[in-house]
């Protein structure tokens, strides 16, 4: 095949199997010659043989909490696009937000010998849970699997972060400037770091306008559509006193809007519900919906850069991404 393409054997191998830069290895013209020669000879890459030869599969593992969650689905898409560019495959595992399942999955991954593991599950302030996770990740790292964390945490691995606190503060600030004064907040359980940072930022943004949110109006439920639905019932009659229900995820916002509609309350006509993440379909249905656009797909490229690209494996490496608050359909320019 190399002879037919007019290149050396190592060059043909890099073009087919991907070097450090995956599908960007070699010039486009060279790769095309090699691929045409492979097609002519009926050659196909054998991933199992690659693993046997190099001791590590041309795959990365991605852990998410729930594959049906919009945020997780978008991160998966981003990781897959970034992996395809680098000539590697993605193995997705779901933890269902179960810490024991998370540990078992990571233990099993050791035998699969992936090049990298990307952790995009919810990080918490539960010290025991995080220590158990770190021990598993440390073992993977010591055996040659690069580890990347998506989101804020105290774990000493390369990470991709987003400014949840500041984005949420800016959203609250804009809502207060629009005349809103009476708020409730729908959040995940307090141990979840992402939700906690968003709540703190939102409360700070309101405090800068001398607006306080009663503790009873900060409702903690599952970080999901069902959690948002249940939170409305927990607020009870206090709903009638509110201007805004600020959900700390768009999934929670969807559940809240659905339950409000069952109660005869339309959003935003009767009561504004806001979100965080920016689910495109919500913007289509509610053109003046307020949320924060998080570059979820960009997490994939950033995470794979840290995981696979040369020179970015330092444990202190961080790639910081930024959210864009969208208020009544209009993005806020920082």
ZADO-1210 file (C-alpha; in nm, 4 decimals, padded with zeros to 6 digits):
<atoms>
<atom x="00.0000" y="00.0000" z="00.0000" code="UNK" pos="1"/>
<atom x="00.2813" y="00.2418" z="00.0874" code="UNK" pos="2"/>
<atom x="00.4481" y="00.1586" z="-00.2463" code="UNK" pos="3"/>
<atom x="00.1236" y="00.2204" z="-00.4359" code="UNK" pos="4"/>
<atom x="00.0784" y="00.5574" z="-00.2633" code="UNK" pos="5"/>
<atom x="00.4435" y="00.6507" z="-00.3217" code="UNK" pos="6"/>
<atom x="00.5202" y="00.7109" z="00.0469" code="UNK" pos="7"/>
<atom x="00.7162" y="00.5416" z="00.3243" code="UNK" pos="8"/>
<atom x="00.5564" y="00.2782" z="00.5481" code="UNK" pos="9"/>
<atom x="00.5632" y="00.5038" z="00.8611" code="UNK" pos="10"/>
<atom x="00.4050" y="00.7874" z="00.6615" code="UNK" pos="11"/>
<atom x="00.1283" y="00.5588" z="00.5360" code="UNK" pos="12"/>
<atom x="00.0693" y="00.4342" z="00.8896" code="UNK" pos="13"/>
<atom x="00.0359" y="00.7884" z="01.0292" code="UNK" pos="14"/>
<atom x="-00.2027" y="00.8889" z="00.7517" code="UNK" pos="15"/>
<atom x="-00.4278" y="00.5881" z="00.8139" code="UNK" pos="16"/>
<atom x="-00.4051" y="00.5513" z="01.1895" code="UNK" pos="17"/>
<atom x="-00.3494" y="00.9109" z="01.2913" code="UNK" pos="18"/>
<atom x="-00.0352" y="01.0440" z="01.4472" code="UNK" pos="19"/>
<atom x="-00.0336" y="01.2963" z="01.7273" code="UNK" pos="20"/>
<atom x="-00.2667" y="01.5185" z="01.5244" code="UNK" pos="21"/>
<atom x="-00.5071" y="01.2446" z="01.4149" code="UNK" pos="22"/>
<atom x="-00.6688" y="01.3256" z="01.0826" code="UNK" pos="23"/>
<atom x="-00.4541" y="01.6366" z="01.0556" code="UNK" pos="24"/>
<atom x="-00.1371" y="01.4242" z="01.0313" code="UNK" pos="25"/>
<atom x="00.0350" y="01.4941" z="00.6975" code="UNK" pos="26"/>
<atom x="-00.0852" y="01.7095" z="00.4120" code="UNK" pos="27"/>
<atom x="-00.4359" y="01.6637" z="00.2675" code="UNK" pos="28"/>
<atom x="-00.2862" y="01.5523" z="-00.0647" code="UNK" pos="29"/>
<atom x="-00.0683" y="01.2881" z="00.1044" code="UNK" pos="30"/>
<atom x="-00.3570" y="01.1531" z="00.3117" code="UNK" pos="31"/>
<atom x="-00.5751" y="01.1322" z="00.0012" code="UNK" pos="32"/>
<atom x="-00.3096" y="00.9296" z="-00.1860" code="UNK" pos="33"/>
<atom x="-00.2771" y="00.6865" z="00.1037" code="UNK" pos="34"/>
<atom x="-00.6536" y="00.6496" z="00.1465" code="UNK" pos="35"/>
<atom x="-00.7006" y="00.5913" z="-00.2275" code="UNK" pos="36"/>
<atom x="-00.4309" y="00.3234" z="-00.2169" code="UNK" pos="37"/>
<atom x="-00.5958" y="00.1606" z="00.0860" code="UNK" pos="38"/>
<atom x="-00.9331" y="00.1581" z="-00.0908" code="UNK" pos="39"/>
<atom x="-00.7788" y="00.0072" z="-00.4025" code="UNK" pos="40"/>
<atom x="-00.6234" y="-00.2731" z="-00.1972" code="UNK" pos="41"/>
<atom x="-00.9275" y="-00.3243" z="00.0286" code="UNK" pos="42"/>
<atom x="-00.7321" y="-00.2325" z="00.3418" code="UNK" pos="43"/>
<atom x="-00.9127" y="-00.1339" z="00.6643" code="UNK" pos="44"/>
<atom x="-00.7641" y="-00.0184" z="00.9959" code="UNK" pos="45"/>
<atom x="-00.7796" y="-00.2835" z="01.2697" code="UNK" pos="46"/>
<atom x="-00.8307" y="-00.1084" z="01.6070" code="UNK" pos="47"/>
<atom x="-00.7661" y="-00.4304" z="01.8001" code="UNK" pos="48"/>
<atom x="-00.4283" y="-00.4700" z="01.6295" code="UNK" pos="49"/>
<atom x="-00.3453" y="-00.1097" z="01.7142" code="UNK" pos="50"/>
<atom x="-00.4169" y="-00.1778" z="02.0794" code="UNK" pos="51"/>
<atom x="-00.2025" y="-00.4915" z="02.0784" code="UNK" pos="52"/>
<atom x="00.0850" y="-00.3110" z="01.9118" code="UNK" pos="53"/>
<atom x="00.0755" y="00.0122" z="02.1103" code="UNK" pos="54"/>
<atom x="-00.0742" y="-00.1193" z="02.4319" code="UNK" pos="55"/>
<atom x="-00.3519" y="00.1417" z="02.4263" code="UNK" pos="56"/>
<atom x="-00.6679" y="00.1744" z="02.2173" code="UNK" pos="57"/>
<atom x="-00.7339" y="00.4686" z="01.9870" code="UNK" pos="58"/>
<atom x="-01.0318" y="00.5549" z="02.2042" code="UNK" pos="59"/>
<atom x="-01.1293" y="00.7958" z="02.4780" code="UNK" pos="60"/>
<atom x="-01.3872" y="00.7257" z="02.7456" code="UNK" pos="61"/>
<atom x="-01.6422" y="00.9915" z="02.8402" code="UNK" pos="62"/>
<atom x="-01.8406" y="00.9751" z="03.1637" code="UNK" pos="63"/>
<atom x="-02.1639" y="01.1749" z="03.1890" code="UNK" pos="64"/>
<atom x="-02.4411" y="01.1667" z="03.4455" code="UNK" pos="65"/>
<atom x="-02.7371" y="01.1125" z="03.2127" code="UNK" pos="66"/>
<atom x="-02.7285" y="01.0649" z="02.8362" code="UNK" pos="67"/>
<atom x="-03.0840" y="01.2027" z="02.8064" code="UNK" pos="68"/>
<atom x="-02.9901" y="01.5347" z="02.9672" code="UNK" pos="69"/>
<atom x="-02.9534" y="01.8123" z="02.7057" code="UNK" pos="70"/>
<atom x="-02.6283" y="01.9405" z="02.8523" code="UNK" pos="71"/>
<atom x="-02.4703" y="01.5951" z="02.8591" code="UNK" pos="72"/>
<atom x="-02.5919" y="01.5190" z="02.5073" code="UNK" pos="73"/>
<atom x="-02.4340" y="01.8374" z="02.3753" code="UNK" pos="74"/>
<atom x="-02.1034" y="01.7659" z="02.5515" code="UNK" pos="75"/>
<atom x="-02.1075" y="01.4151" z="02.4008" code="UNK" pos="76"/>
<atom x="-02.1569" y="01.5665" z="02.0558" code="UNK" pos="77"/>
<atom x="-01.8668" y="01.8050" z="02.1088" code="UNK" pos="78"/>
<atom x="-01.6338" y="01.5300" z="02.2306" code="UNK" pos="79"/>
<atom x="-01.7267" y="01.3071" z="01.9362" code="UNK" pos="80"/>
<atom x="-01.6588" y="01.5824" z="01.6826" code="UNK" pos="81"/>
<atom x="-01.3236" y="01.6602" z="01.8444" code="UNK" pos="82"/>
<atom x="-01.2337" y="01.2890" z="01.8602" code="UNK" pos="83"/>
<atom x="-01.3178" y="01.2337" z="01.4937" code="UNK" pos="84"/>
<atom x="-01.0765" y="01.5104" z="01.3961" code="UNK" pos="85"/>
<atom x="-00.8050" y="01.3264" z="01.5886" code="UNK" pos="86"/>
<atom x="-00.8852" y="00.9837" z="01.4479" code="UNK" pos="87"/>
<atom x="-01.0064" y="00.8326" z="01.7743" code="UNK" pos="88"/>
<atom x="-01.3373" y="00.6852" z="01.8898" code="UNK" pos="89"/>
<atom x="-01.5448" y="00.7688" z="02.1973" code="UNK" pos="90"/>
<atom x="-01.6865" y="00.5238" z="02.4508" code="UNK" pos="91"/>
<atom x="-01.9666" y="00.6896" z="02.6500" code="UNK" pos="92"/>
<atom x="-02.0608" y="00.5696" z="02.9969" code="UNK" pos="93"/>
<atom x="-02.3448" y="00.7054" z="03.2127" code="UNK" pos="94"/>
<atom x="-02.3242" y="00.7166" z="03.5926" code="UNK" pos="95"/>
<atom x="-02.6915" y="00.8053" z="03.6528" code="UNK" pos="96"/>
<atom x="-02.5488" y="01.0357" z="03.9222" code="UNK" pos="97"/>
<atom x="-02.4776" y="00.7293" z="04.1348" code="UNK" pos="98"/>
<atom x="-02.1370" y="00.7592" z="04.3100" code="UNK" pos="99"/>
<atom x="-02.0992" y="00.3822" z="04.3487" code="UNK" pos="100"/>
<atom x="-02.1758" y="00.3253" z="03.9813" code="UNK" pos="101"/>
<atom x="-01.9259" y="00.5992" z="03.8941" code="UNK" pos="102"/>
<atom x="-01.6492" y="00.4186" z="04.0845" code="UNK" pos="103"/>
<atom x="-01.7369" y="00.0800" z="03.9299" code="UNK" pos="104"/>
<atom x="-01.7295" y="00.2269" z="03.5784" code="UNK" pos="105"/>
<atom x="-01.3906" y="00.3874" z="03.6358" code="UNK" pos="106"/>
<atom x="-01.2536" y="00.0614" z="03.7736" code="UNK" pos="107"/>
<atom x="-01.3759" y="-00.1221" z="03.4621" code="UNK" pos="108"/>
<atom x="-01.2179" y="00.1390" z="03.2356" code="UNK" pos="109"/>
<atom x="-00.8708" y="00.0383" z="03.3535" code="UNK" pos="110"/>
<atom x="-00.8995" y="-00.2855" z="03.1576" code="UNK" pos="111"/>
<atom x="-01.0214" y="-00.1082" z="02.8425" code="UNK" pos="112"/>
<atom x="-00.6935" y="00.0855" z="02.8113" code="UNK" pos="113"/>
<atom x="-00.8311" y="00.4093" z="02.6686" code="UNK" pos="114"/>
<atom x="-00.5926" y="00.6884" z="02.5774" code="UNK" pos="115"/>
<atom x="-00.7895" y="00.9310" z="02.7904" code="UNK" pos="116"/>
<atom x="-01.0870" y="00.9542" z="03.0241" code="UNK" pos="117"/>
<atom x="-01.3001" y="01.2695" z="03.0293" code="UNK" pos="118"/>
<atom x="-01.5125" y="01.3154" z="03.3429" code="UNK" pos="119"/>
<atom x="-01.8192" y="01.5306" z="03.2717" code="UNK" pos="120"/>
<atom x="-02.0279" y="01.4261" z="03.5725" code="UNK" pos="121"/>
<atom x="-02.1535" y="01.6544" z="03.8479" code="UNK" pos="122"/>
<atom x="-01.8812" y="01.7272" z="04.1008" code="UNK" pos="123"/>
<atom x="-01.9794" y="01.7700" z="04.4629" code="UNK" pos="124"/>
<atom x="-01.8602" y="01.8937" z="04.8010" code="UNK" pos="125"/>
<atom x="-01.8922" y="01.5392" z="04.9405" code="UNK" pos="126"/>
<atom x="-01.5306" y="01.4796" z="05.0497" code="UNK" pos="127"/>
<atom x="-01.5674" y="01.1000" z="05.0721" code="UNK" pos="128"/>
<atom x="-01.7138" y="01.0760" z="04.7216" code="UNK" pos="129"/>
<atom x="-01.4494" y="01.3028" z="04.5695" code="UNK" pos="130"/>
<atom x="-01.1638" y="01.1185" z="04.7425" code="UNK" pos="131"/>
<atom x="-01.2901" y="00.7843" z="04.6111" code="UNK" pos="132"/>
<atom x="-01.3144" y="00.9321" z="04.2622" code="UNK" pos="133"/>
<atom x="-00.9653" y="01.0817" z="04.2838" code="UNK" pos="134"/>
<atom x="-00.8182" y="00.7455" z="04.3845" code="UNK" pos="135"/>
<atom x="-00.9658" y="00.5811" z="04.0740" code="UNK" pos="136"/>
<atom x="-00.8506" y="00.8631" z="03.8473" code="UNK" pos="137"/>
<atom x="-00.5019" y="00.8580" z="03.9987" code="UNK" pos="138"/>
<atom x="-00.4730" y="00.4859" z="03.9202" code="UNK" pos="139"/>
<atom x="-00.5788" y="00.5464" z="03.5595" code="UNK" pos="140"/>
<atom x="-00.3292" y="00.8296" z="03.5290" code="UNK" pos="141"/>
<atom x="-00.0458" y="00.6191" z="03.6715" code="UNK" pos="142"/>
<atom x="-00.1206" y="00.3508" z="03.4122" code="UNK" pos="143"/>
<atom x="-00.0901" y="00.5953" z="03.1241" code="UNK" pos="144"/>
<atom x="-00.4495" y="00.7113" z="03.0712" code="UNK" pos="145"/>
<atom x="-00.4792" y="01.0882" z="03.0616" code="UNK" pos="146"/>
<atom x="-00.7579" y="01.2289" z="03.2762" code="UNK" pos="147"/>
<atom x="-00.9519" y="01.5514" z="03.2112" code="UNK" pos="148"/>
<atom x="-01.2248" y="01.7011" z="03.4303" code="UNK" pos="149"/>
<atom x="-01.5100" y="01.9044" z="03.2820" code="UNK" pos="150"/>
<atom x="-01.6250" y="02.1611" z="03.5388" code="UNK" pos="151"/>
<atom x="-01.4942" y="02.3132" z="03.8599" code="UNK" pos="152"/>
<atom x="-01.3489" y="02.0822" z="04.1211" code="UNK" pos="153"/>
<atom x="-01.0560" y="02.0510" z="04.3604" code="UNK" pos="154"/>
<atom x="-00.9210" y="01.7463" z="04.1762" code="UNK" pos="155"/>
<atom x="-00.5634" y="01.7914" z="04.0565" code="UNK" pos="156"/>
<atom x="-00.6118" y="01.7070" z="03.6888" code="UNK" pos="157"/>
<atom x="-00.6344" y="01.9168" z="03.3712" code="UNK" pos="158"/>
<atom x="-00.9788" y="02.0773" z="03.3567" code="UNK" pos="159"/>
<atom x="-01.2199" y="02.2703" z="03.1359" code="UNK" pos="160"/>
<atom x="-01.4214" y="02.5249" z="03.3317" code="UNK" pos="161"/>
<atom x="-01.6930" y="02.7823" z="03.2731" code="UNK" pos="162"/>
<atom x="-01.7614" y="03.0991" z="03.4733" code="UNK" pos="163"/>
<atom x="-02.0893" y="02.9853" z="03.6305" code="UNK" pos="164"/>
<atom x="-02.0746" y="03.2376" z="03.9156" code="UNK" pos="165"/>
<atom x="-02.0100" y="03.5465" z="03.7032" code="UNK" pos="166"/>
<atom x="-02.2536" y="03.4506" z="03.4264" code="UNK" pos="167"/>
<atom x="-02.5269" y="03.3963" z="03.6829" code="UNK" pos="168"/>
<atom x="-02.4461" y="03.7266" z="03.8541" code="UNK" pos="169"/>
<atom x="-02.4790" y="03.9100" z="03.5226" code="UNK" pos="170"/>
<atom x="-02.8128" y="03.7413" z="03.4510" code="UNK" pos="171"/>
<atom x="-02.9513" y="03.8443" z="03.7908" code="UNK" pos="172"/>
<atom x="-02.8175" y="04.1972" z="03.7476" code="UNK" pos="173"/>
<atom x="-02.9940" y="04.2350" z="03.4127" code="UNK" pos="174"/>
<atom x="-03.3220" y="04.0980" z="03.5461" code="UNK" pos="175"/>
<atom x="-03.3093" y="04.3398" z="03.8402" code="UNK" pos="176"/>
<atom x="-03.2383" y="04.6291" z="03.6041" code="UNK" pos="177"/>
<atom x="-03.5486" y="04.5320" z="03.4055" code="UNK" pos="178"/>
<atom x="-03.7595" y="04.5961" z="03.7153" code="UNK" pos="179"/>
<atom x="-03.7943" y="04.2460" z="03.8625" code="UNK" pos="180"/>
<atom x="-03.7868" y="04.2415" z="04.2428" code="UNK" pos="181"/>
<atom x="-03.9440" y="03.9218" z="04.3795" code="UNK" pos="182"/>
<atom x="-03.7508" y="03.6019" z="04.3071" code="UNK" pos="183"/>
<atom x="-03.7426" y="03.2317" z="04.3802" code="UNK" pos="184"/>
<atom x="-03.4520" y="03.0065" z="04.2836" code="UNK" pos="185"/>
<atom x="-03.4703" y="02.6422" z="04.1739" code="UNK" pos="186"/>
<atom x="-03.1406" y="02.4623" z="04.2320" code="UNK" pos="187"/>
<atom x="-02.9803" y="02.1199" z="04.2587" code="UNK" pos="188"/>
<atom x="-02.8952" y="01.9734" z="04.6007" code="UNK" pos="189"/>
<atom x="-02.6457" y="02.2041" z="04.7796" code="UNK" pos="190"/>
<atom x="-02.3533" y="01.9602" z="04.7429" code="UNK" pos="191"/>
<atom x="-02.3479" y="01.9983" z="04.3621" code="UNK" pos="192"/>
<atom x="-02.0758" y="02.2501" z="04.2782" code="UNK" pos="193"/>
<atom x="-02.2111" y="02.3767" z="03.9449" code="UNK" pos="194"/>
<atom x="-02.5539" y="02.4597" z="04.0872" code="UNK" pos="195"/>
<atom x="-02.4005" y="02.6052" z="04.4048" code="UNK" pos="196"/>
<atom x="-02.1814" y="02.8454" z="04.2053" code="UNK" pos="197"/>
<atom x="-02.4768" y="02.9544" z="03.9929" code="UNK" pos="198"/>
<atom x="-02.6929" y="03.0182" z="04.2997" code="UNK" pos="199"/>
<atom x="-02.4192" y="03.2194" z="04.4723" code="UNK" pos="200"/>
<atom x="-02.3623" y="03.4291" z="04.1612" code="UNK" pos="201"/>
<atom x="-02.7342" y="03.4928" z="04.1170" code="UNK" pos="202"/>
<atom x="-02.7794" y="03.5970" z="04.4798" code="UNK" pos="203"/>
<atom x="-02.4812" y="03.8310" z="04.4512" code="UNK" pos="204"/>
<atom x="-02.6248" y="03.9931" z="04.1398" code="UNK" pos="205"/>
<atom x="-02.9535" y="04.0570" z="04.3195" code="UNK" pos="206"/>
<atom x="-02.7809" y="04.1788" z="04.6370" code="UNK" pos="207"/>
<atom x="-02.6084" y="04.4490" z="04.4340" code="UNK" pos="208"/>
<atom x="-02.9609" y="04.5896" z="04.3821" code="UNK" pos="209"/>
<atom x="-03.0581" y="04.5426" z="04.7473" code="UNK" pos="210"/>
<atom x="-03.2790" y="04.2446" z="04.6593" code="UNK" pos="211"/>
<atom x="-03.2811" y="03.9526" z="04.9023" code="UNK" pos="212"/>
<atom x="-03.4280" y="03.6084" z="04.8368" code="UNK" pos="213"/>
<atom x="-03.5858" y="03.4405" z="05.1424" code="UNK" pos="214"/>
<atom x="-03.4254" y="03.1070" z="05.2255" code="UNK" pos="215"/>
<atom x="-03.7640" y="02.9392" z="05.1811" code="UNK" pos="216"/>
<atom x="-03.7657" y="03.0610" z="04.8193" code="UNK" pos="217"/>
<atom x="-03.4447" y="02.8726" z="04.7353" code="UNK" pos="218"/>
<atom x="-03.5727" y="02.5242" z="04.6512" code="UNK" pos="219"/>
<atom x="-03.3364" y="02.2285" z="04.6061" code="UNK" pos="220"/>
<atom x="-03.4495" y="01.9430" z="04.3837" code="UNK" pos="221"/>
<atom x="-03.2969" y="01.7093" z="04.1245" code="UNK" pos="222"/>
<atom x="-03.1073" y="01.9027" z="03.8550" code="UNK" pos="223"/>
<atom x="-03.3567" y="01.7890" z="03.5904" code="UNK" pos="224"/>
<atom x="-03.6937" y="01.8480" z="03.4299" code="UNK" pos="225"/>
<atom x="-03.8639" y="01.6425" z="03.7018" code="UNK" pos="226"/>
<atom x="-03.6803" y="01.8411" z="03.9683" code="UNK" pos="227"/>
<atom x="-03.8105" y="02.1685" z="03.8276" code="UNK" pos="228"/>
<atom x="-04.1621" y="02.0266" z="03.8121" code="UNK" pos="229"/>
<atom x="-04.1504" y="01.9154" z="04.1779" code="UNK" pos="230"/>
<atom x="-04.0010" y="02.2478" z="04.2916" code="UNK" pos="231"/>
<atom x="-04.3136" y="02.4367" z="04.1859" code="UNK" pos="232"/>
<atom x="-04.5258" y="02.2336" z="04.4240" code="UNK" pos="233"/>
<atom x="-04.2729" y="02.2965" z="04.6990" code="UNK" pos="234"/>
<atom x="-04.3066" y="02.6717" z="04.6465" code="UNK" pos="235"/>
<atom x="-04.6824" y="02.6350" z="04.6826" code="UNK" pos="236"/>
<atom x="-04.8867" y="02.9520" z="04.7274" code="UNK" pos="237"/>
<atom x="-04.5715" y="03.1700" z="04.7321" code="UNK" pos="238"/>
<atom x="-04.5751" y="03.1478" z="04.3523" code="UNK" pos="239"/>
<atom x="-04.8463" y="03.4153" z="04.3401" code="UNK" pos="240"/>
<atom x="-04.6087" y="03.6646" z="04.5061" code="UNK" pos="241"/>
<atom x="-04.3224" y="03.6232" z="04.2590" code="UNK" pos="242"/>
<atom x="-04.1955" y="03.8106" z="03.9533" code="UNK" pos="243"/>
<atom x="-03.9327" y="03.5535" z="03.8517" code="UNK" pos="244"/>
<atom x="-03.8573" y="03.1873" z="03.9142" code="UNK" pos="245"/>
<atom x="-03.4877" y="03.1472" z="03.8315" code="UNK" pos="246"/>
<atom x="-03.4034" y="02.7850" z="03.7508" code="UNK" pos="247"/>
<atom x="-03.0326" y="02.7031" z="03.7606" code="UNK" pos="248"/>
<atom x="-03.0651" y="02.4851" z="03.4494" code="UNK" pos="249"/>
<atom x="-03.2871" y="02.4960" z="03.1421" code="UNK" pos="250"/>
<atom x="-03.3987" y="02.1400" z="03.2189" code="UNK" pos="251"/>
<atom x="-03.5368" y="02.2581" z="03.5548" code="UNK" pos="252"/>
<atom x="-03.6962" y="02.5552" z="03.3793" code="UNK" pos="253"/>
<atom x="-03.8828" y="02.3224" z="03.1396" code="UNK" pos="254"/>
<atom x="-04.0272" y="02.1246" z="03.4305" code="UNK" pos="255"/>
<atom x="-04.1256" y="02.4422" z="03.6139" code="UNK" pos="256"/>
<atom x="-04.3006" y="02.5858" z="03.3079" code="UNK" pos="257"/>
<atom x="-04.4884" y="02.2586" z="03.2537" code="UNK" pos="258"/>
<atom x="-04.6150" y="02.2474" z="03.6132" code="UNK" pos="259"/>
<atom x="-04.7089" y="02.6159" z="03.6116" code="UNK" pos="260"/>
<atom x="-04.9128" y="02.5613" z="03.2967" code="UNK" pos="261"/>
<atom x="-05.1042" y="02.2817" z="03.4706" code="UNK" pos="262"/>
<atom x="-05.1821" y="02.5337" z="03.7465" code="UNK" pos="263"/>
<atom x="-05.3141" y="02.7828" z="03.4912" code="UNK" pos="264"/>
<atom x="-05.0074" y="03.0083" z="03.5081" code="UNK" pos="265"/>
<atom x="-04.8419" y="03.0944" z="03.1776" code="UNK" pos="266"/>
<atom x="-04.4775" y="03.1943" z="03.1468" code="UNK" pos="267"/>
<atom x="-04.3770" y="03.4624" z="03.0724" code="UNK" pos="268"/>
<atom x="-04.7249" y="03.6197" z="03.0603" code="UNK" pos="269"/>
<atom x="-04.8071" y="03.5671" z="03.4277" code="UNK" pos="270"/>
<atom x="-04.4697" y="03.4793" z="03.5770" code="UNK" pos="271"/>
<atom x="-04.1228" y="03.4772" z="03.4249" code="UNK" pos="272"/>
<atom x="-03.9182" y="03.1569" z="03.4428" code="UNK" pos="273"/>
<atom x="-03.5494" y="03.1760" z="03.3556" code="UNK" pos="274"/>
<atom x="-03.2896" y="02.9056" z="03.2991" code="UNK" pos="275"/>
<atom x="-02.9212" y="02.8356" z="03.2487" code="UNK" pos="276"/>
<atom x="-02.7445" y="02.6412" z="02.9657" code="UNK" pos="277"/>
<atom x="-02.9439" y="02.7667" z="02.6633" code="UNK" pos="278"/>
<atom x="-03.1414" y="02.4811" z="02.5127" code="UNK" pos="279"/>
<atom x="-03.2030" y="02.6023" z="02.1537" code="UNK" pos="280"/>
<atom x="-03.5585" y="02.4660" z="02.1357" code="UNK" pos="281"/>
<atom x="-03.6606" y="02.6782" z="02.4360" code="UNK" pos="282"/>
<atom x="-03.5522" y="02.9888" z="02.2475" code="UNK" pos="283"/>
<atom x="-03.7661" y="02.8759" z="01.9533" code="UNK" pos="284"/>
<atom x="-04.0764" y="02.8269" z="02.1687" code="UNK" pos="285"/>
<atom x="-04.0112" y="03.1219" z="02.4027" code="UNK" pos="286"/>
<atom x="-03.8316" y="03.3920" z="02.1999" code="UNK" pos="287"/>
<atom x="-03.7924" y="03.6183" z="02.5065" code="UNK" pos="288"/>
<atom x="-03.6657" y="03.3436" z="02.7363" code="UNK" pos="289"/>
<atom x="-03.3832" y="03.4505" z="02.9688" code="UNK" pos="290"/>
<atom x="-03.0956" y="03.2094" z="03.0284" code="UNK" pos="291"/>
<atom x="-02.7177" y="03.1763" z="03.0032" code="UNK" pos="292"/>
<atom x="-02.5692" y="03.0278" z="02.6893" code="UNK" pos="293"/>
<atom x="-02.2946" y="02.7855" z="02.7941" code="UNK" pos="294"/>
<atom x="-02.0626" y="02.6732" z="02.5098" code="UNK" pos="295"/>
<atom x="-02.1323" y="02.3070" z="02.5846" code="UNK" pos="296"/>
<atom x="-02.0092" y="02.1711" z="02.2513" code="UNK" pos="297"/>
<atom x="-01.6858" y="02.3671" z="02.2913" code="UNK" pos="298"/>
<atom x="-01.6206" y="02.1604" z="02.6038" code="UNK" pos="299"/>
<atom x="-01.5497" y="01.8684" z="02.3708" code="UNK" pos="300"/>
<atom x="-01.2715" y="02.0371" z="02.1734" code="UNK" pos="301"/>
<atom x="-01.1204" y="02.1833" z="02.4900" code="UNK" pos="302"/>
<atom x="-01.1293" y="01.8525" z="02.6773" code="UNK" pos="303"/>
<atom x="-00.9764" y="01.6560" z="02.3892" code="UNK" pos="304"/>
<atom x="-00.7056" y="01.9194" z="02.3514" code="UNK" pos="305"/>
<atom x="-00.6073" y="01.8667" z="02.7140" code="UNK" pos="306"/>
<atom x="-00.6400" y="01.4895" z="02.6843" code="UNK" pos="307"/>
<atom x="-00.4621" y="01.4172" z="02.3568" code="UNK" pos="308"/>
<atom x="-00.2658" y="01.7152" z="02.2288" code="UNK" pos="309"/>
<atom x="00.1014" y="01.7350" z="02.3132" code="UNK" pos="310"/>
<atom x="00.2134" y="01.9824" z="02.5793" code="UNK" pos="311"/>
<atom x="-00.1249" y="02.0141" z="02.7507" code="UNK" pos="312"/>
<atom x="-00.1115" y="01.7274" z="03.0011" code="UNK" pos="313"/>
<atom x="00.0153" y="01.9346" z="03.2971" code="UNK" pos="314"/>
<atom x="-00.2176" y="01.8703" z="03.5963" code="UNK" pos="315"/>
<atom x="-00.2528" y="02.2460" z="03.6435" code="UNK" pos="316"/>
<atom x="-00.3632" y="02.3038" z="03.2818" code="UNK" pos="317"/>
<atom x="-00.6960" y="02.4824" z="03.2583" code="UNK" pos="318"/>
<atom x="-00.9079" y="02.5976" z="02.9674" code="UNK" pos="319"/>
<atom x="-01.1634" y="02.8566" z="03.0807" code="UNK" pos="320"/>
<atom x="-01.4795" y="02.9054" z="02.8767" code="UNK" pos="321"/>
<atom x="-01.7353" y="03.1811" z="02.9250" code="UNK" pos="322"/>
<atom x="-02.1132" y="03.1863" z="02.9376" code="UNK" pos="323"/>
<atom x="-02.3246" y="03.4496" z="02.7625" code="UNK" pos="324"/>
<atom x="-02.6278" y="03.5756" z="02.9573" code="UNK" pos="325"/>
<atom x="-02.9353" y="03.6141" z="02.7375" code="UNK" pos="326"/>
<atom x="-03.2054" y="03.8402" z="02.8806" code="UNK" pos="327"/>
<atom x="-03.5459" y="03.8488" z="02.7166" code="UNK" pos="328"/>
<atom x="-03.3963" y="03.7024" z="02.4015" code="UNK" pos="329"/>
<atom x="-03.1028" y="03.9436" z="02.3759" code="UNK" pos="330"/>
<atom x="-02.7431" y="03.8465" z="02.4623" code="UNK" pos="331"/>
<atom x="-02.5533" y="04.0638" z="02.7084" code="UNK" pos="332"/>
<atom x="-02.2248" y="04.1929" z="02.5723" code="UNK" pos="333"/>
<atom x="-01.9616" y="04.1933" z="02.8485" code="UNK" pos="334"/>
</atoms>
